[in-house]
């Protein structure tokens, strides 16, 4: 299992099911309108080459707040200590 570090958040993409809970939570809590809108999310989840895997990326404007980590139920996202 490989972890990719992105600032204060580690991403283990092989655990991702593509549920989009992380991106939806980000879009809701980080928008002033408090609406679910994936275009407002600072995290993207897209199908990888074989459609059974997903690629997760944090945008350059992500402030590393950790909302996405709180709502990920599959241990894809985790906080980095230190």
N, C-alpha and C positions, 0 to 999 in steps of 0.2 A: 504494500500500500504506500503510495507516494503522496506527500503533502507538499503543496506549493504555498509559499508564504506571500502574502500581499499586505504589507504594512503590519497591522496588529491582528489580522485575520488569516488563519490558515485554511486552505481549500483542499479537500480530499474529494476530487471530482468523481472518482470511481464509485462512490456511495450515492451519487445523485440519481434520483428517480425522475427528475424533471417536473416535480409538482408545482414549482414556482412560488411556494410559500415565502421564501426569502425575498424574492423580487416584489411580490405583492405587499408584504409587510413594509419593505423599504418605501415603496411608492405611497403607501397610506400614511405612515408616520413621518415621513420627510416632506410631505406636501402640505401647504397651508390649507388646501381645500379638504384634506382628510378623505381622499377618494382613492380607490384602487385603480391605478392606471400604470401599466407596465412602462409606458414611455417616460414616466417620471422617476422610475427606479434607477438607482445608482449601481445595481448589480444586474448582470445579464446571464441568462441560462439558455443555451442553444444546443440543439442536437449535434452530436459529433458525427464523424464520417459514417458510422455504421448504424445510427439511429437508436442503438440500445445504450448509448453513453451520452453524457452531456458535458459541455464545456461551460465553466462558470468564470466570469470575469467581473472584477470590481472596477468601476469607472474611475477616471482621473479625478472626478469631483466627489468621490466617496470620502466621507469624513471619518470612516472607521468607527462609527457609533456602536455597532454590534447588534442592531435590531435584527438583521438577517440571521445572525447566529442564534438569537433567542427563539426564532420561529422555525429553524431547520430541525426537523425531527429525525434526520437520517445521518447525523454526524458528518455532514459534508463540510460545514463551516464550524470553526472553533476559534476561540481567542488564544493568542500567543502570550504566554506569561513573560513579564519582564519589561 
